[in-house]
Amino acid sequence: MPKLKIATLPDDKPVKVATELPASVHRDLVAYAEALASESGQRIDPAKLIAPMLARFMATDRAFAKLRRVAQSLDAGKE
């Protein structure tokens, strides 16, 4: 079985966000949680996968990273 991109869930102070997901996305989250459970031996609440998946998505988005670097350099220049 291929290695999943989300391996562990960090224990971090959460911020509550309420949103609606399309049913197909929810089904995929449930399937991902099941795959992760079979790989790790631990049951995972599918909702707990959303934050690490979003974090990974943003961390690998080159355009977003570039925008953040520009914004940080502008903020540093104001000091």
KENU-969004 format. One record per residue: residue number from 1; x, y, z of N, C-alpha, C, O in turn. Coordinates in Angstrom, 2 decimals, m for minus. Atoms other than C-alpha are relative to their C-alpha. Layout:
% residues N
+------+---------+---------+---------+---------+---------+---------+---------+---------+---------+---------+---------+---------+
: roro :    n.c1 :    n.c2 :    n.c3 :   ca.c1 :   ca.c2 :   ca.c3 :    c.c1 :    c.c2 :    c.c3 :    o.c1 :    o.c2 :    o.c3 :
+------+---------+---------+---------+---------+---------+---------+---------+---------+---------+---------+---------+---------+
:  NUM :       X :       Y :       Z :       X :       Y :       Z :       X :       Y :       Z :       X :       Y :       Z :
...
+------+---------+---------+---------+---------+---------+---------+---------+---------+---------+---------+---------+---------+
//
This chain:
% residues 79
+------+---------+---------+---------+---------+---------+---------+---------+---------+---------+---------+---------+---------+
: roro :    n.c1 :    n.c2 :    n.c3 :   ca.c1 :   ca.c2 :   ca.c3 :    c.c1 :    c.c2 :    c.c3 :    o.c1 :    o.c2 :    o.c3 :
+------+---------+---------+---------+---------+---------+---------+---------+---------+---------+---------+---------+---------+
:    1 :    0.85 :   m1.18 :    0.00 :    0.00 :    0.00 :    0.00 :    0.89 :    1.24 :    0.00 :    1.87 :    1.29 :    0.75 :
:    2 :   m0.80 :   m1.21 :    0.01 :    1.37 :    3.46 :   m0.84 :   m0.12 :    0.77 :    1.32 :   m1.11 :    0.66 :    2.03 :
:    3 :   m0.04 :   m0.80 :   m1.22 :    2.31 :    5.79 :    2.00 :   m0.93 :    1.19 :   m0.15 :   m0.87 :    1.90 :   m1.16 :
:    4 :    0.91 :   m1.14 :    0.03 :   m0.40 :    8.36 :    2.81 :    0.75 :    1.27 :    0.36 :    1.72 :    1.23 :    1.12 :
:    5 :   m0.66 :   m1.27 :   m0.26 :    0.58 :   12.03 :    2.89 :   m0.24 :    0.49 :    1.41 :    0.62 :    1.17 :    1.98 :
:    6 :    0.31 :   m0.39 :   m1.37 :   m1.11 :   12.59 :    6.25 :    0.28 :   m1.21 :    0.87 :   m0.47 :   m2.19 :    0.83 :
:    7 :   m0.39 :    1.15 :   m0.81 :    0.62 :   10.28 :    8.73 :   m0.40 :    0.16 :    1.45 :   m0.92 :   m0.77 :    2.06 :
:    8 :    0.34 :   m0.24 :   m1.39 :    0.11 :   11.84 :   12.14 :   m0.75 :    1.31 :    0.11 :   m0.60 :    2.20 :   m0.73 :
:    9 :    0.75 :   m1.22 :   m0.23 :   m2.19 :   14.48 :   13.51 :    0.63 :    0.74 :    1.18 :    0.73 :    0.18 :    2.27 :
:   10 :   m0.62 :   m0.74 :   m1.10 :   m0.51 :   17.20 :   15.58 :   m1.02 :    0.34 :    1.08 :   m2.19 :    0.55 :    0.79 :
:   11 :    0.85 :   m0.39 :   m1.11 :   m1.91 :   17.98 :   19.00 :    0.19 :    1.49 :    0.20 :    1.18 :    1.92 :    0.80 :
:   12 :   m0.12 :   m1.45 :   m0.01 :   m2.53 :   21.71 :   18.72 :   m1.31 :    0.59 :    0.52 :   m2.36 :   m0.05 :    0.42 :
:   13 :    1.22 :   m0.65 :   m0.49 :   m4.99 :   24.16 :   20.28 :   m0.90 :    0.33 :   m1.19 :   m0.50 :    1.07 :   m2.08 :
:   14 :    0.88 :   m0.19 :    1.15 :   m7.97 :   24.14 :   17.92 :   m0.75 :    1.34 :    0.01 :   m0.96 :    1.95 :    1.06 :
:   15 :    0.89 :   m1.13 :    0.20 :   m9.99 :   27.03 :   16.55 :   m1.22 :   m0.57 :   m0.71 :   m1.09 :   m1.22 :   m1.75 :
:   16 :    1.21 :    0.59 :    0.56 :  m13.59 :   26.10 :   15.83 :   m0.44 :    0.76 :   m1.25 :   m0.56 :    1.99 :   m1.24 :
:   17 :    0.48 :   m0.54 :    1.26 :  m14.75 :   26.65 :   12.25 :   m1.15 :   m0.88 :   m0.46 :   m1.03 :   m2.11 :   m0.51 :
:   18 :    1.16 :    0.76 :    0.48 :  m18.17 :   25.63 :   10.99 :   m0.12 :    0.22 :   m1.50 :   m0.11 :    1.36 :   m1.97 :
:   19 :    0.14 :   m0.10 :    1.45 :  m18.55 :   24.85 :    7.30 :   m0.80 :   m1.18 :   m0.50 :   m0.98 :   m2.17 :    0.20 :
:   20 :    0.70 :    1.10 :    0.65 :  m20.52 :   22.67 :    4.95 :    0.89 :   m0.57 :   m1.08 :    1.57 :    0.16 :   m1.80 :
:   21 :   m0.77 :    0.69 :    1.03 :  m18.86 :   20.09 :    2.73 :   m0.94 :   m0.69 :   m0.96 :   m2.01 :   m1.16 :   m0.56 :
:   22 :    0.79 :    0.82 :    0.92 :  m20.21 :   18.49 :   m0.41 :    0.05 :   m1.46 :    0.48 :    1.05 :   m1.90 :    1.06 :
:   23 :    0.07 :    1.40 :   m0.43 :  m21.30 :   14.91 :    0.24 :    1.17 :   m0.82 :   m0.56 :    1.68 :   m1.71 :    0.12 :
:   24 :   m1.11 :    0.76 :    0.61 :  m18.61 :   13.62 :   m2.14 :    1.31 :    0.23 :    0.76 :    2.11 :   m0.70 :    0.90 :
:   25 :   m1.21 :   m0.29 :   m0.77 :  m15.87 :   15.36 :   m0.12 :   m0.06 :   m0.73 :    1.34 :    0.94 :   m1.27 :    1.79 :
:   26 :    0.15 :    0.72 :   m1.26 :  m17.25 :   13.90 :    3.10 :    0.25 :   m1.49 :   m0.19 :    0.93 :   m2.12 :    0.62 :
:   27 :   m0.25 :    1.42 :    0.27 :  m17.28 :   10.42 :    1.57 :    1.49 :   m0.27 :   m0.18 :    2.01 :   m1.28 :    0.30 :
:   28 :   m1.44 :    0.16 :    0.18 :  m13.66 :   10.90 :    0.51 :    0.75 :    0.13 :    1.33 :    1.72 :   m0.60 :    1.56 :
:   29 :   m0.63 :   m0.11 :   m1.32 :  m12.72 :   12.05 :    4.02 :   m0.18 :   m1.28 :    0.81 :    0.75 :   m1.74 :    1.46 :
:   30 :    0.27 :    1.25 :   m0.71 :  m14.36 :    8.96 :    5.49 :    0.88 :   m1.12 :   m0.56 :    1.46 :   m1.90 :    0.20 :
:   31 :   m0.83 :    1.03 :    0.63 :  m12.54 :    6.74 :    2.98 :    1.47 :    0.20 :    0.37 :    2.19 :   m0.77 :    0.62 :
:   32 :   m1.39 :   m0.28 :   m0.37 :   m9.22 :    8.48 :    3.75 :    0.24 :   m0.41 :    1.45 :    1.27 :   m1.01 :    1.77 :
:   33 :   m0.14 :    0.37 :   m1.41 :   m9.78 :    8.02 :    7.49 :    0.05 :   m1.52 :    0.15 :    0.81 :   m2.04 :    0.97 :
:   34 :   m0.02 :    1.47 :   m0.05 :  m10.50 :    4.33 :    6.90 :    1.35 :   m0.53 :   m0.49 :    1.90 :   m1.47 :    0.09 :
:   35 :   m1.30 :    0.43 :    0.51 :   m7.32 :    3.96 :    4.83 :    1.09 :    0.29 :    1.03 :    1.98 :   m0.54 :    1.24 :
:   36 :   m0.97 :   m0.36 :   m1.04 :   m5.32 :    5.75 :    7.52 :   m0.11 :   m0.95 :    1.19 :    0.90 :   m1.34 :    1.77 :
:   37 :    0.20 :    0.93 :   m1.11 :   m6.86 :    3.51 :   10.19 :    0.57 :   m1.37 :   m0.31 :    1.15 :   m2.01 :    0.56 :
:   38 :   m0.54 :    1.32 :    0.35 :   m5.91 :    0.37 :    8.30 :    1.52 :    0.03 :   m0.05 :    2.17 :   m0.99 :    0.19 :
:   39 :   m1.45 :   m0.12 :    0.05 :   m2.36 :    1.69 :    7.89 :    0.61 :    0.17 :    1.39 :    1.66 :   m0.40 :    1.68 :
:   40 :   m0.58 :   m0.32 :   m1.30 :   m1.83 :    2.96 :   11.43 :   m0.58 :   m0.83 :    1.14 :    0.02 :   m0.91 :    2.22 :
:   41 :    0.64 :    0.78 :   m1.06 :   m4.20 :    0.74 :   13.40 :   m0.80 :    0.85 :    0.97 :   m1.29 :    0.34 :    1.97 :
:   42 :    0.76 :   m0.90 :   m0.86 :   m5.91 :    3.79 :   14.95 :   m1.17 :    0.58 :   m0.78 :   m1.03 :    0.99 :   m1.93 :
:   43 :    1.16 :   m0.65 :    0.63 :   m9.41 :    5.03 :   14.18 :    0.16 :    1.50 :    0.09 :    0.57 :    2.04 :    1.12 :
:   44 :   m0.13 :   m1.45 :    0.09 :   m9.44 :    8.66 :   13.10 :   m1.37 :    0.59 :   m0.37 :   m2.04 :    0.09 :   m1.27 :
:   45 :    1.21 :   m0.73 :    0.36 :  m12.41 :   11.04 :   13.07 :    0.29 :    0.72 :   m1.32 :    1.24 :    1.50 :   m1.39 :
:   46 :   m0.27 :   m0.65 :    1.30 :  m12.65 :   12.17 :    9.42 :    0.12 :    1.52 :    0.09 :    0.90 :    2.11 :   m0.66 :
:   47 :   m0.07 :   m1.46 :   m0.13 :  m13.20 :   15.78 :   10.53 :    1.39 :    0.45 :    0.45 :    1.81 :    1.57 :    0.12 :
:   48 :   m1.35 :   m0.35 :   m0.47 :   m9.75 :   15.75 :   12.18 :    1.02 :    0.01 :   m1.13 :    2.14 :    0.50 :   m0.95 :
:   49 :   m0.91 :    0.01 :    1.15 :   m8.18 :   15.22 :    8.75 :    0.00 :    1.33 :   m0.75 :    0.94 :    1.64 :   m1.48 :
:   50 :    0.15 :   m1.22 :    0.78 :   m9.39 :   18.55 :    7.38 :    1.15 :    0.98 :    0.23 :    1.72 :    1.49 :   m0.73 :
:   51 :   m1.06 :   m0.98 :   m0.30 :   m6.84 :   20.77 :    9.16 :    1.36 :   m0.41 :   m0.57 :    1.99 :    0.40 :   m1.24 :
:   52 :   m1.30 :    0.34 :    0.58 :   m3.71 :   18.77 :    8.24 :   m0.01 :   m0.03 :   m1.52 :    1.00 :    0.25 :   m2.16 :
:   53 :    0.08 :   m0.01 :    1.46 :   m4.95 :   18.40 :    4.67 :    0.08 :    1.43 :   m0.54 :    0.77 :    1.69 :   m1.52 :
:   54 :   m0.07 :   m1.41 :    0.42 :   m5.51 :   22.16 :    4.36 :    1.40 :    0.56 :    0.21 :    1.92 :    1.28 :   m0.64 :
:   55 :   m1.36 :   m0.48 :   m0.28 :   m2.14 :   22.86 :    5.97 :    0.97 :   m0.50 :   m1.05 :    1.82 :    0.25 :   m1.53 :
:   56 :   m0.89 :    0.56 :    1.01 :   m0.39 :   20.52 :    3.54 :   m0.24 :    0.66 :   m1.36 :    0.70 :    0.98 :   m2.09 :
:   57 :    0.33 :   m0.66 :    1.26 :   m2.23 :   22.05 :    0.60 :    0.64 :    1.38 :   m0.07 :    1.26 :    1.73 :   m1.07 :
:   58 :   m0.55 :   m1.35 :    0.00 :   m1.20 :   25.58 :    1.59 :    1.53 :   m0.02 :    0.01 :    2.17 :    0.83 :   m0.61 :
:   59 :   m1.46 :    0.10 :   m0.06 :    2.37 :   24.49 :    2.35 :    0.61 :   m0.36 :   m1.35 :    1.77 :   m0.03 :   m1.61 :
:   60 :   m0.53 :    0.42 :    1.30 :    2.77 :   23.05 :   m1.15 :   m0.49 :    0.87 :   m1.16 :   m0.17 :    0.59 :   m2.31 :
:   61 :    0.49 :   m0.90 :    1.04 :    1.03 :   25.87 :   m3.05 :    1.06 :    1.08 :   m0.25 :    1.23 :    1.98 :    0.58 :
:   62 :   m1.12 :   m0.91 :    0.28 :    3.92 :   27.77 :   m4.69 :   m0.44 :    1.46 :   m0.11 :    0.26 :    2.36 :    0.37 :
:   63 :    0.47 :   m1.37 :    0.15 :    1.86 :   30.84 :   m5.57 :   m0.32 :    0.60 :    1.37 :   m0.01 :    1.77 :    1.63 :
:   64 :    0.31 :   m0.47 :   m1.35 :    0.62 :   31.13 :   m1.99 :    1.29 :    0.29 :    0.78 :    1.39 :    1.31 :    1.47 :
:   65 :   m1.27 :   m0.19 :   m0.69 :    4.16 :   30.72 :   m0.63 :    0.68 :    1.30 :   m0.47 :    1.23 :    2.04 :    0.34 :
:   66 :   m0.60 :   m1.22 :    0.53 :    5.38 :   33.49 :   m2.92 :   m0.71 :    1.24 :    0.54 :   m0.06 :    2.20 :    0.94 :
:   67 :    0.76 :   m1.13 :   m0.54 :    2.58 :   35.83 :   m1.82 :    0.33 :    0.24 :    1.47 :    0.45 :    1.38 :    1.90 :
:   68 :   m0.34 :   m0.14 :   m1.42 :    3.40 :   35.14 :    1.84 :    1.40 :    0.59 :    0.17 :    1.61 :    1.44 :    1.04 :
:   69 :   m1.35 :   m0.55 :   m0.09 :    7.11 :   35.85 :    1.27 :   m0.01 :    1.49 :   m0.30 :    0.65 :    2.27 :    0.39 :
:   70 :    0.08 :   m1.42 :    0.36 :    6.28 :   39.16 :   m0.41 :   m0.65 :    0.78 :    1.14 :   m0.15 :    1.85 :    1.52 :
:   71 :    0.68 :   m0.69 :   m1.09 :    3.86 :   40.11 :    2.38 :    0.90 :    0.10 :    1.23 :    0.91 :    1.13 :    1.90 :
:   72 :   m0.89 :   m0.02 :   m1.15 :    6.40 :   39.17 :    5.06 :    1.14 :    0.99 :   m0.20 :    1.55 :    1.67 :    0.74 :
:   73 :   m1.08 :   m0.95 :    0.23 :    9.15 :   41.18 :    3.40 :   m0.51 :    1.43 :    0.06 :    0.22 :    2.32 :    0.50 :
:   74 :    0.59 :   m1.33 :   m0.11 :    6.82 :   44.19 :    3.14 :   m0.22 :    0.36 :    1.47 :    0.05 :    1.49 :    1.88 :
:   75 :    0.19 :   m0.23 :   m1.44 :    5.93 :   43.81 :    6.84 :    1.32 :    0.26 :    0.69 :    1.39 :    1.11 :    1.58 :
:   76 :   m1.31 :   m0.19 :   m0.60 :    9.61 :   43.55 :    7.75 :    0.57 :    1.38 :   m0.35 :    1.28 :    1.97 :    0.45 :
:   77 :   m0.47 :   m1.31 :    0.42 :   10.32 :   46.74 :    5.79 :   m0.67 :    1.14 :    0.75 :   m0.13 :    2.25 :    0.79 :
:   78 :    0.73 :   m1.03 :   m0.76 :    7.76 :   48.66 :    7.88 :    0.60 :    0.21 :    1.38 :    0.35 :    1.23 :    2.01 :
:   79 :   m0.54 :   m0.09 :   m1.37 :    9.68 :   48.02 :   11.09 :    1.20 :    0.87 :    0.10 :    1.75 :    1.04 :    1.18 :
+------+---------+---------+---------+---------+---------+---------+---------+---------+---------+---------+---------+---------+
//
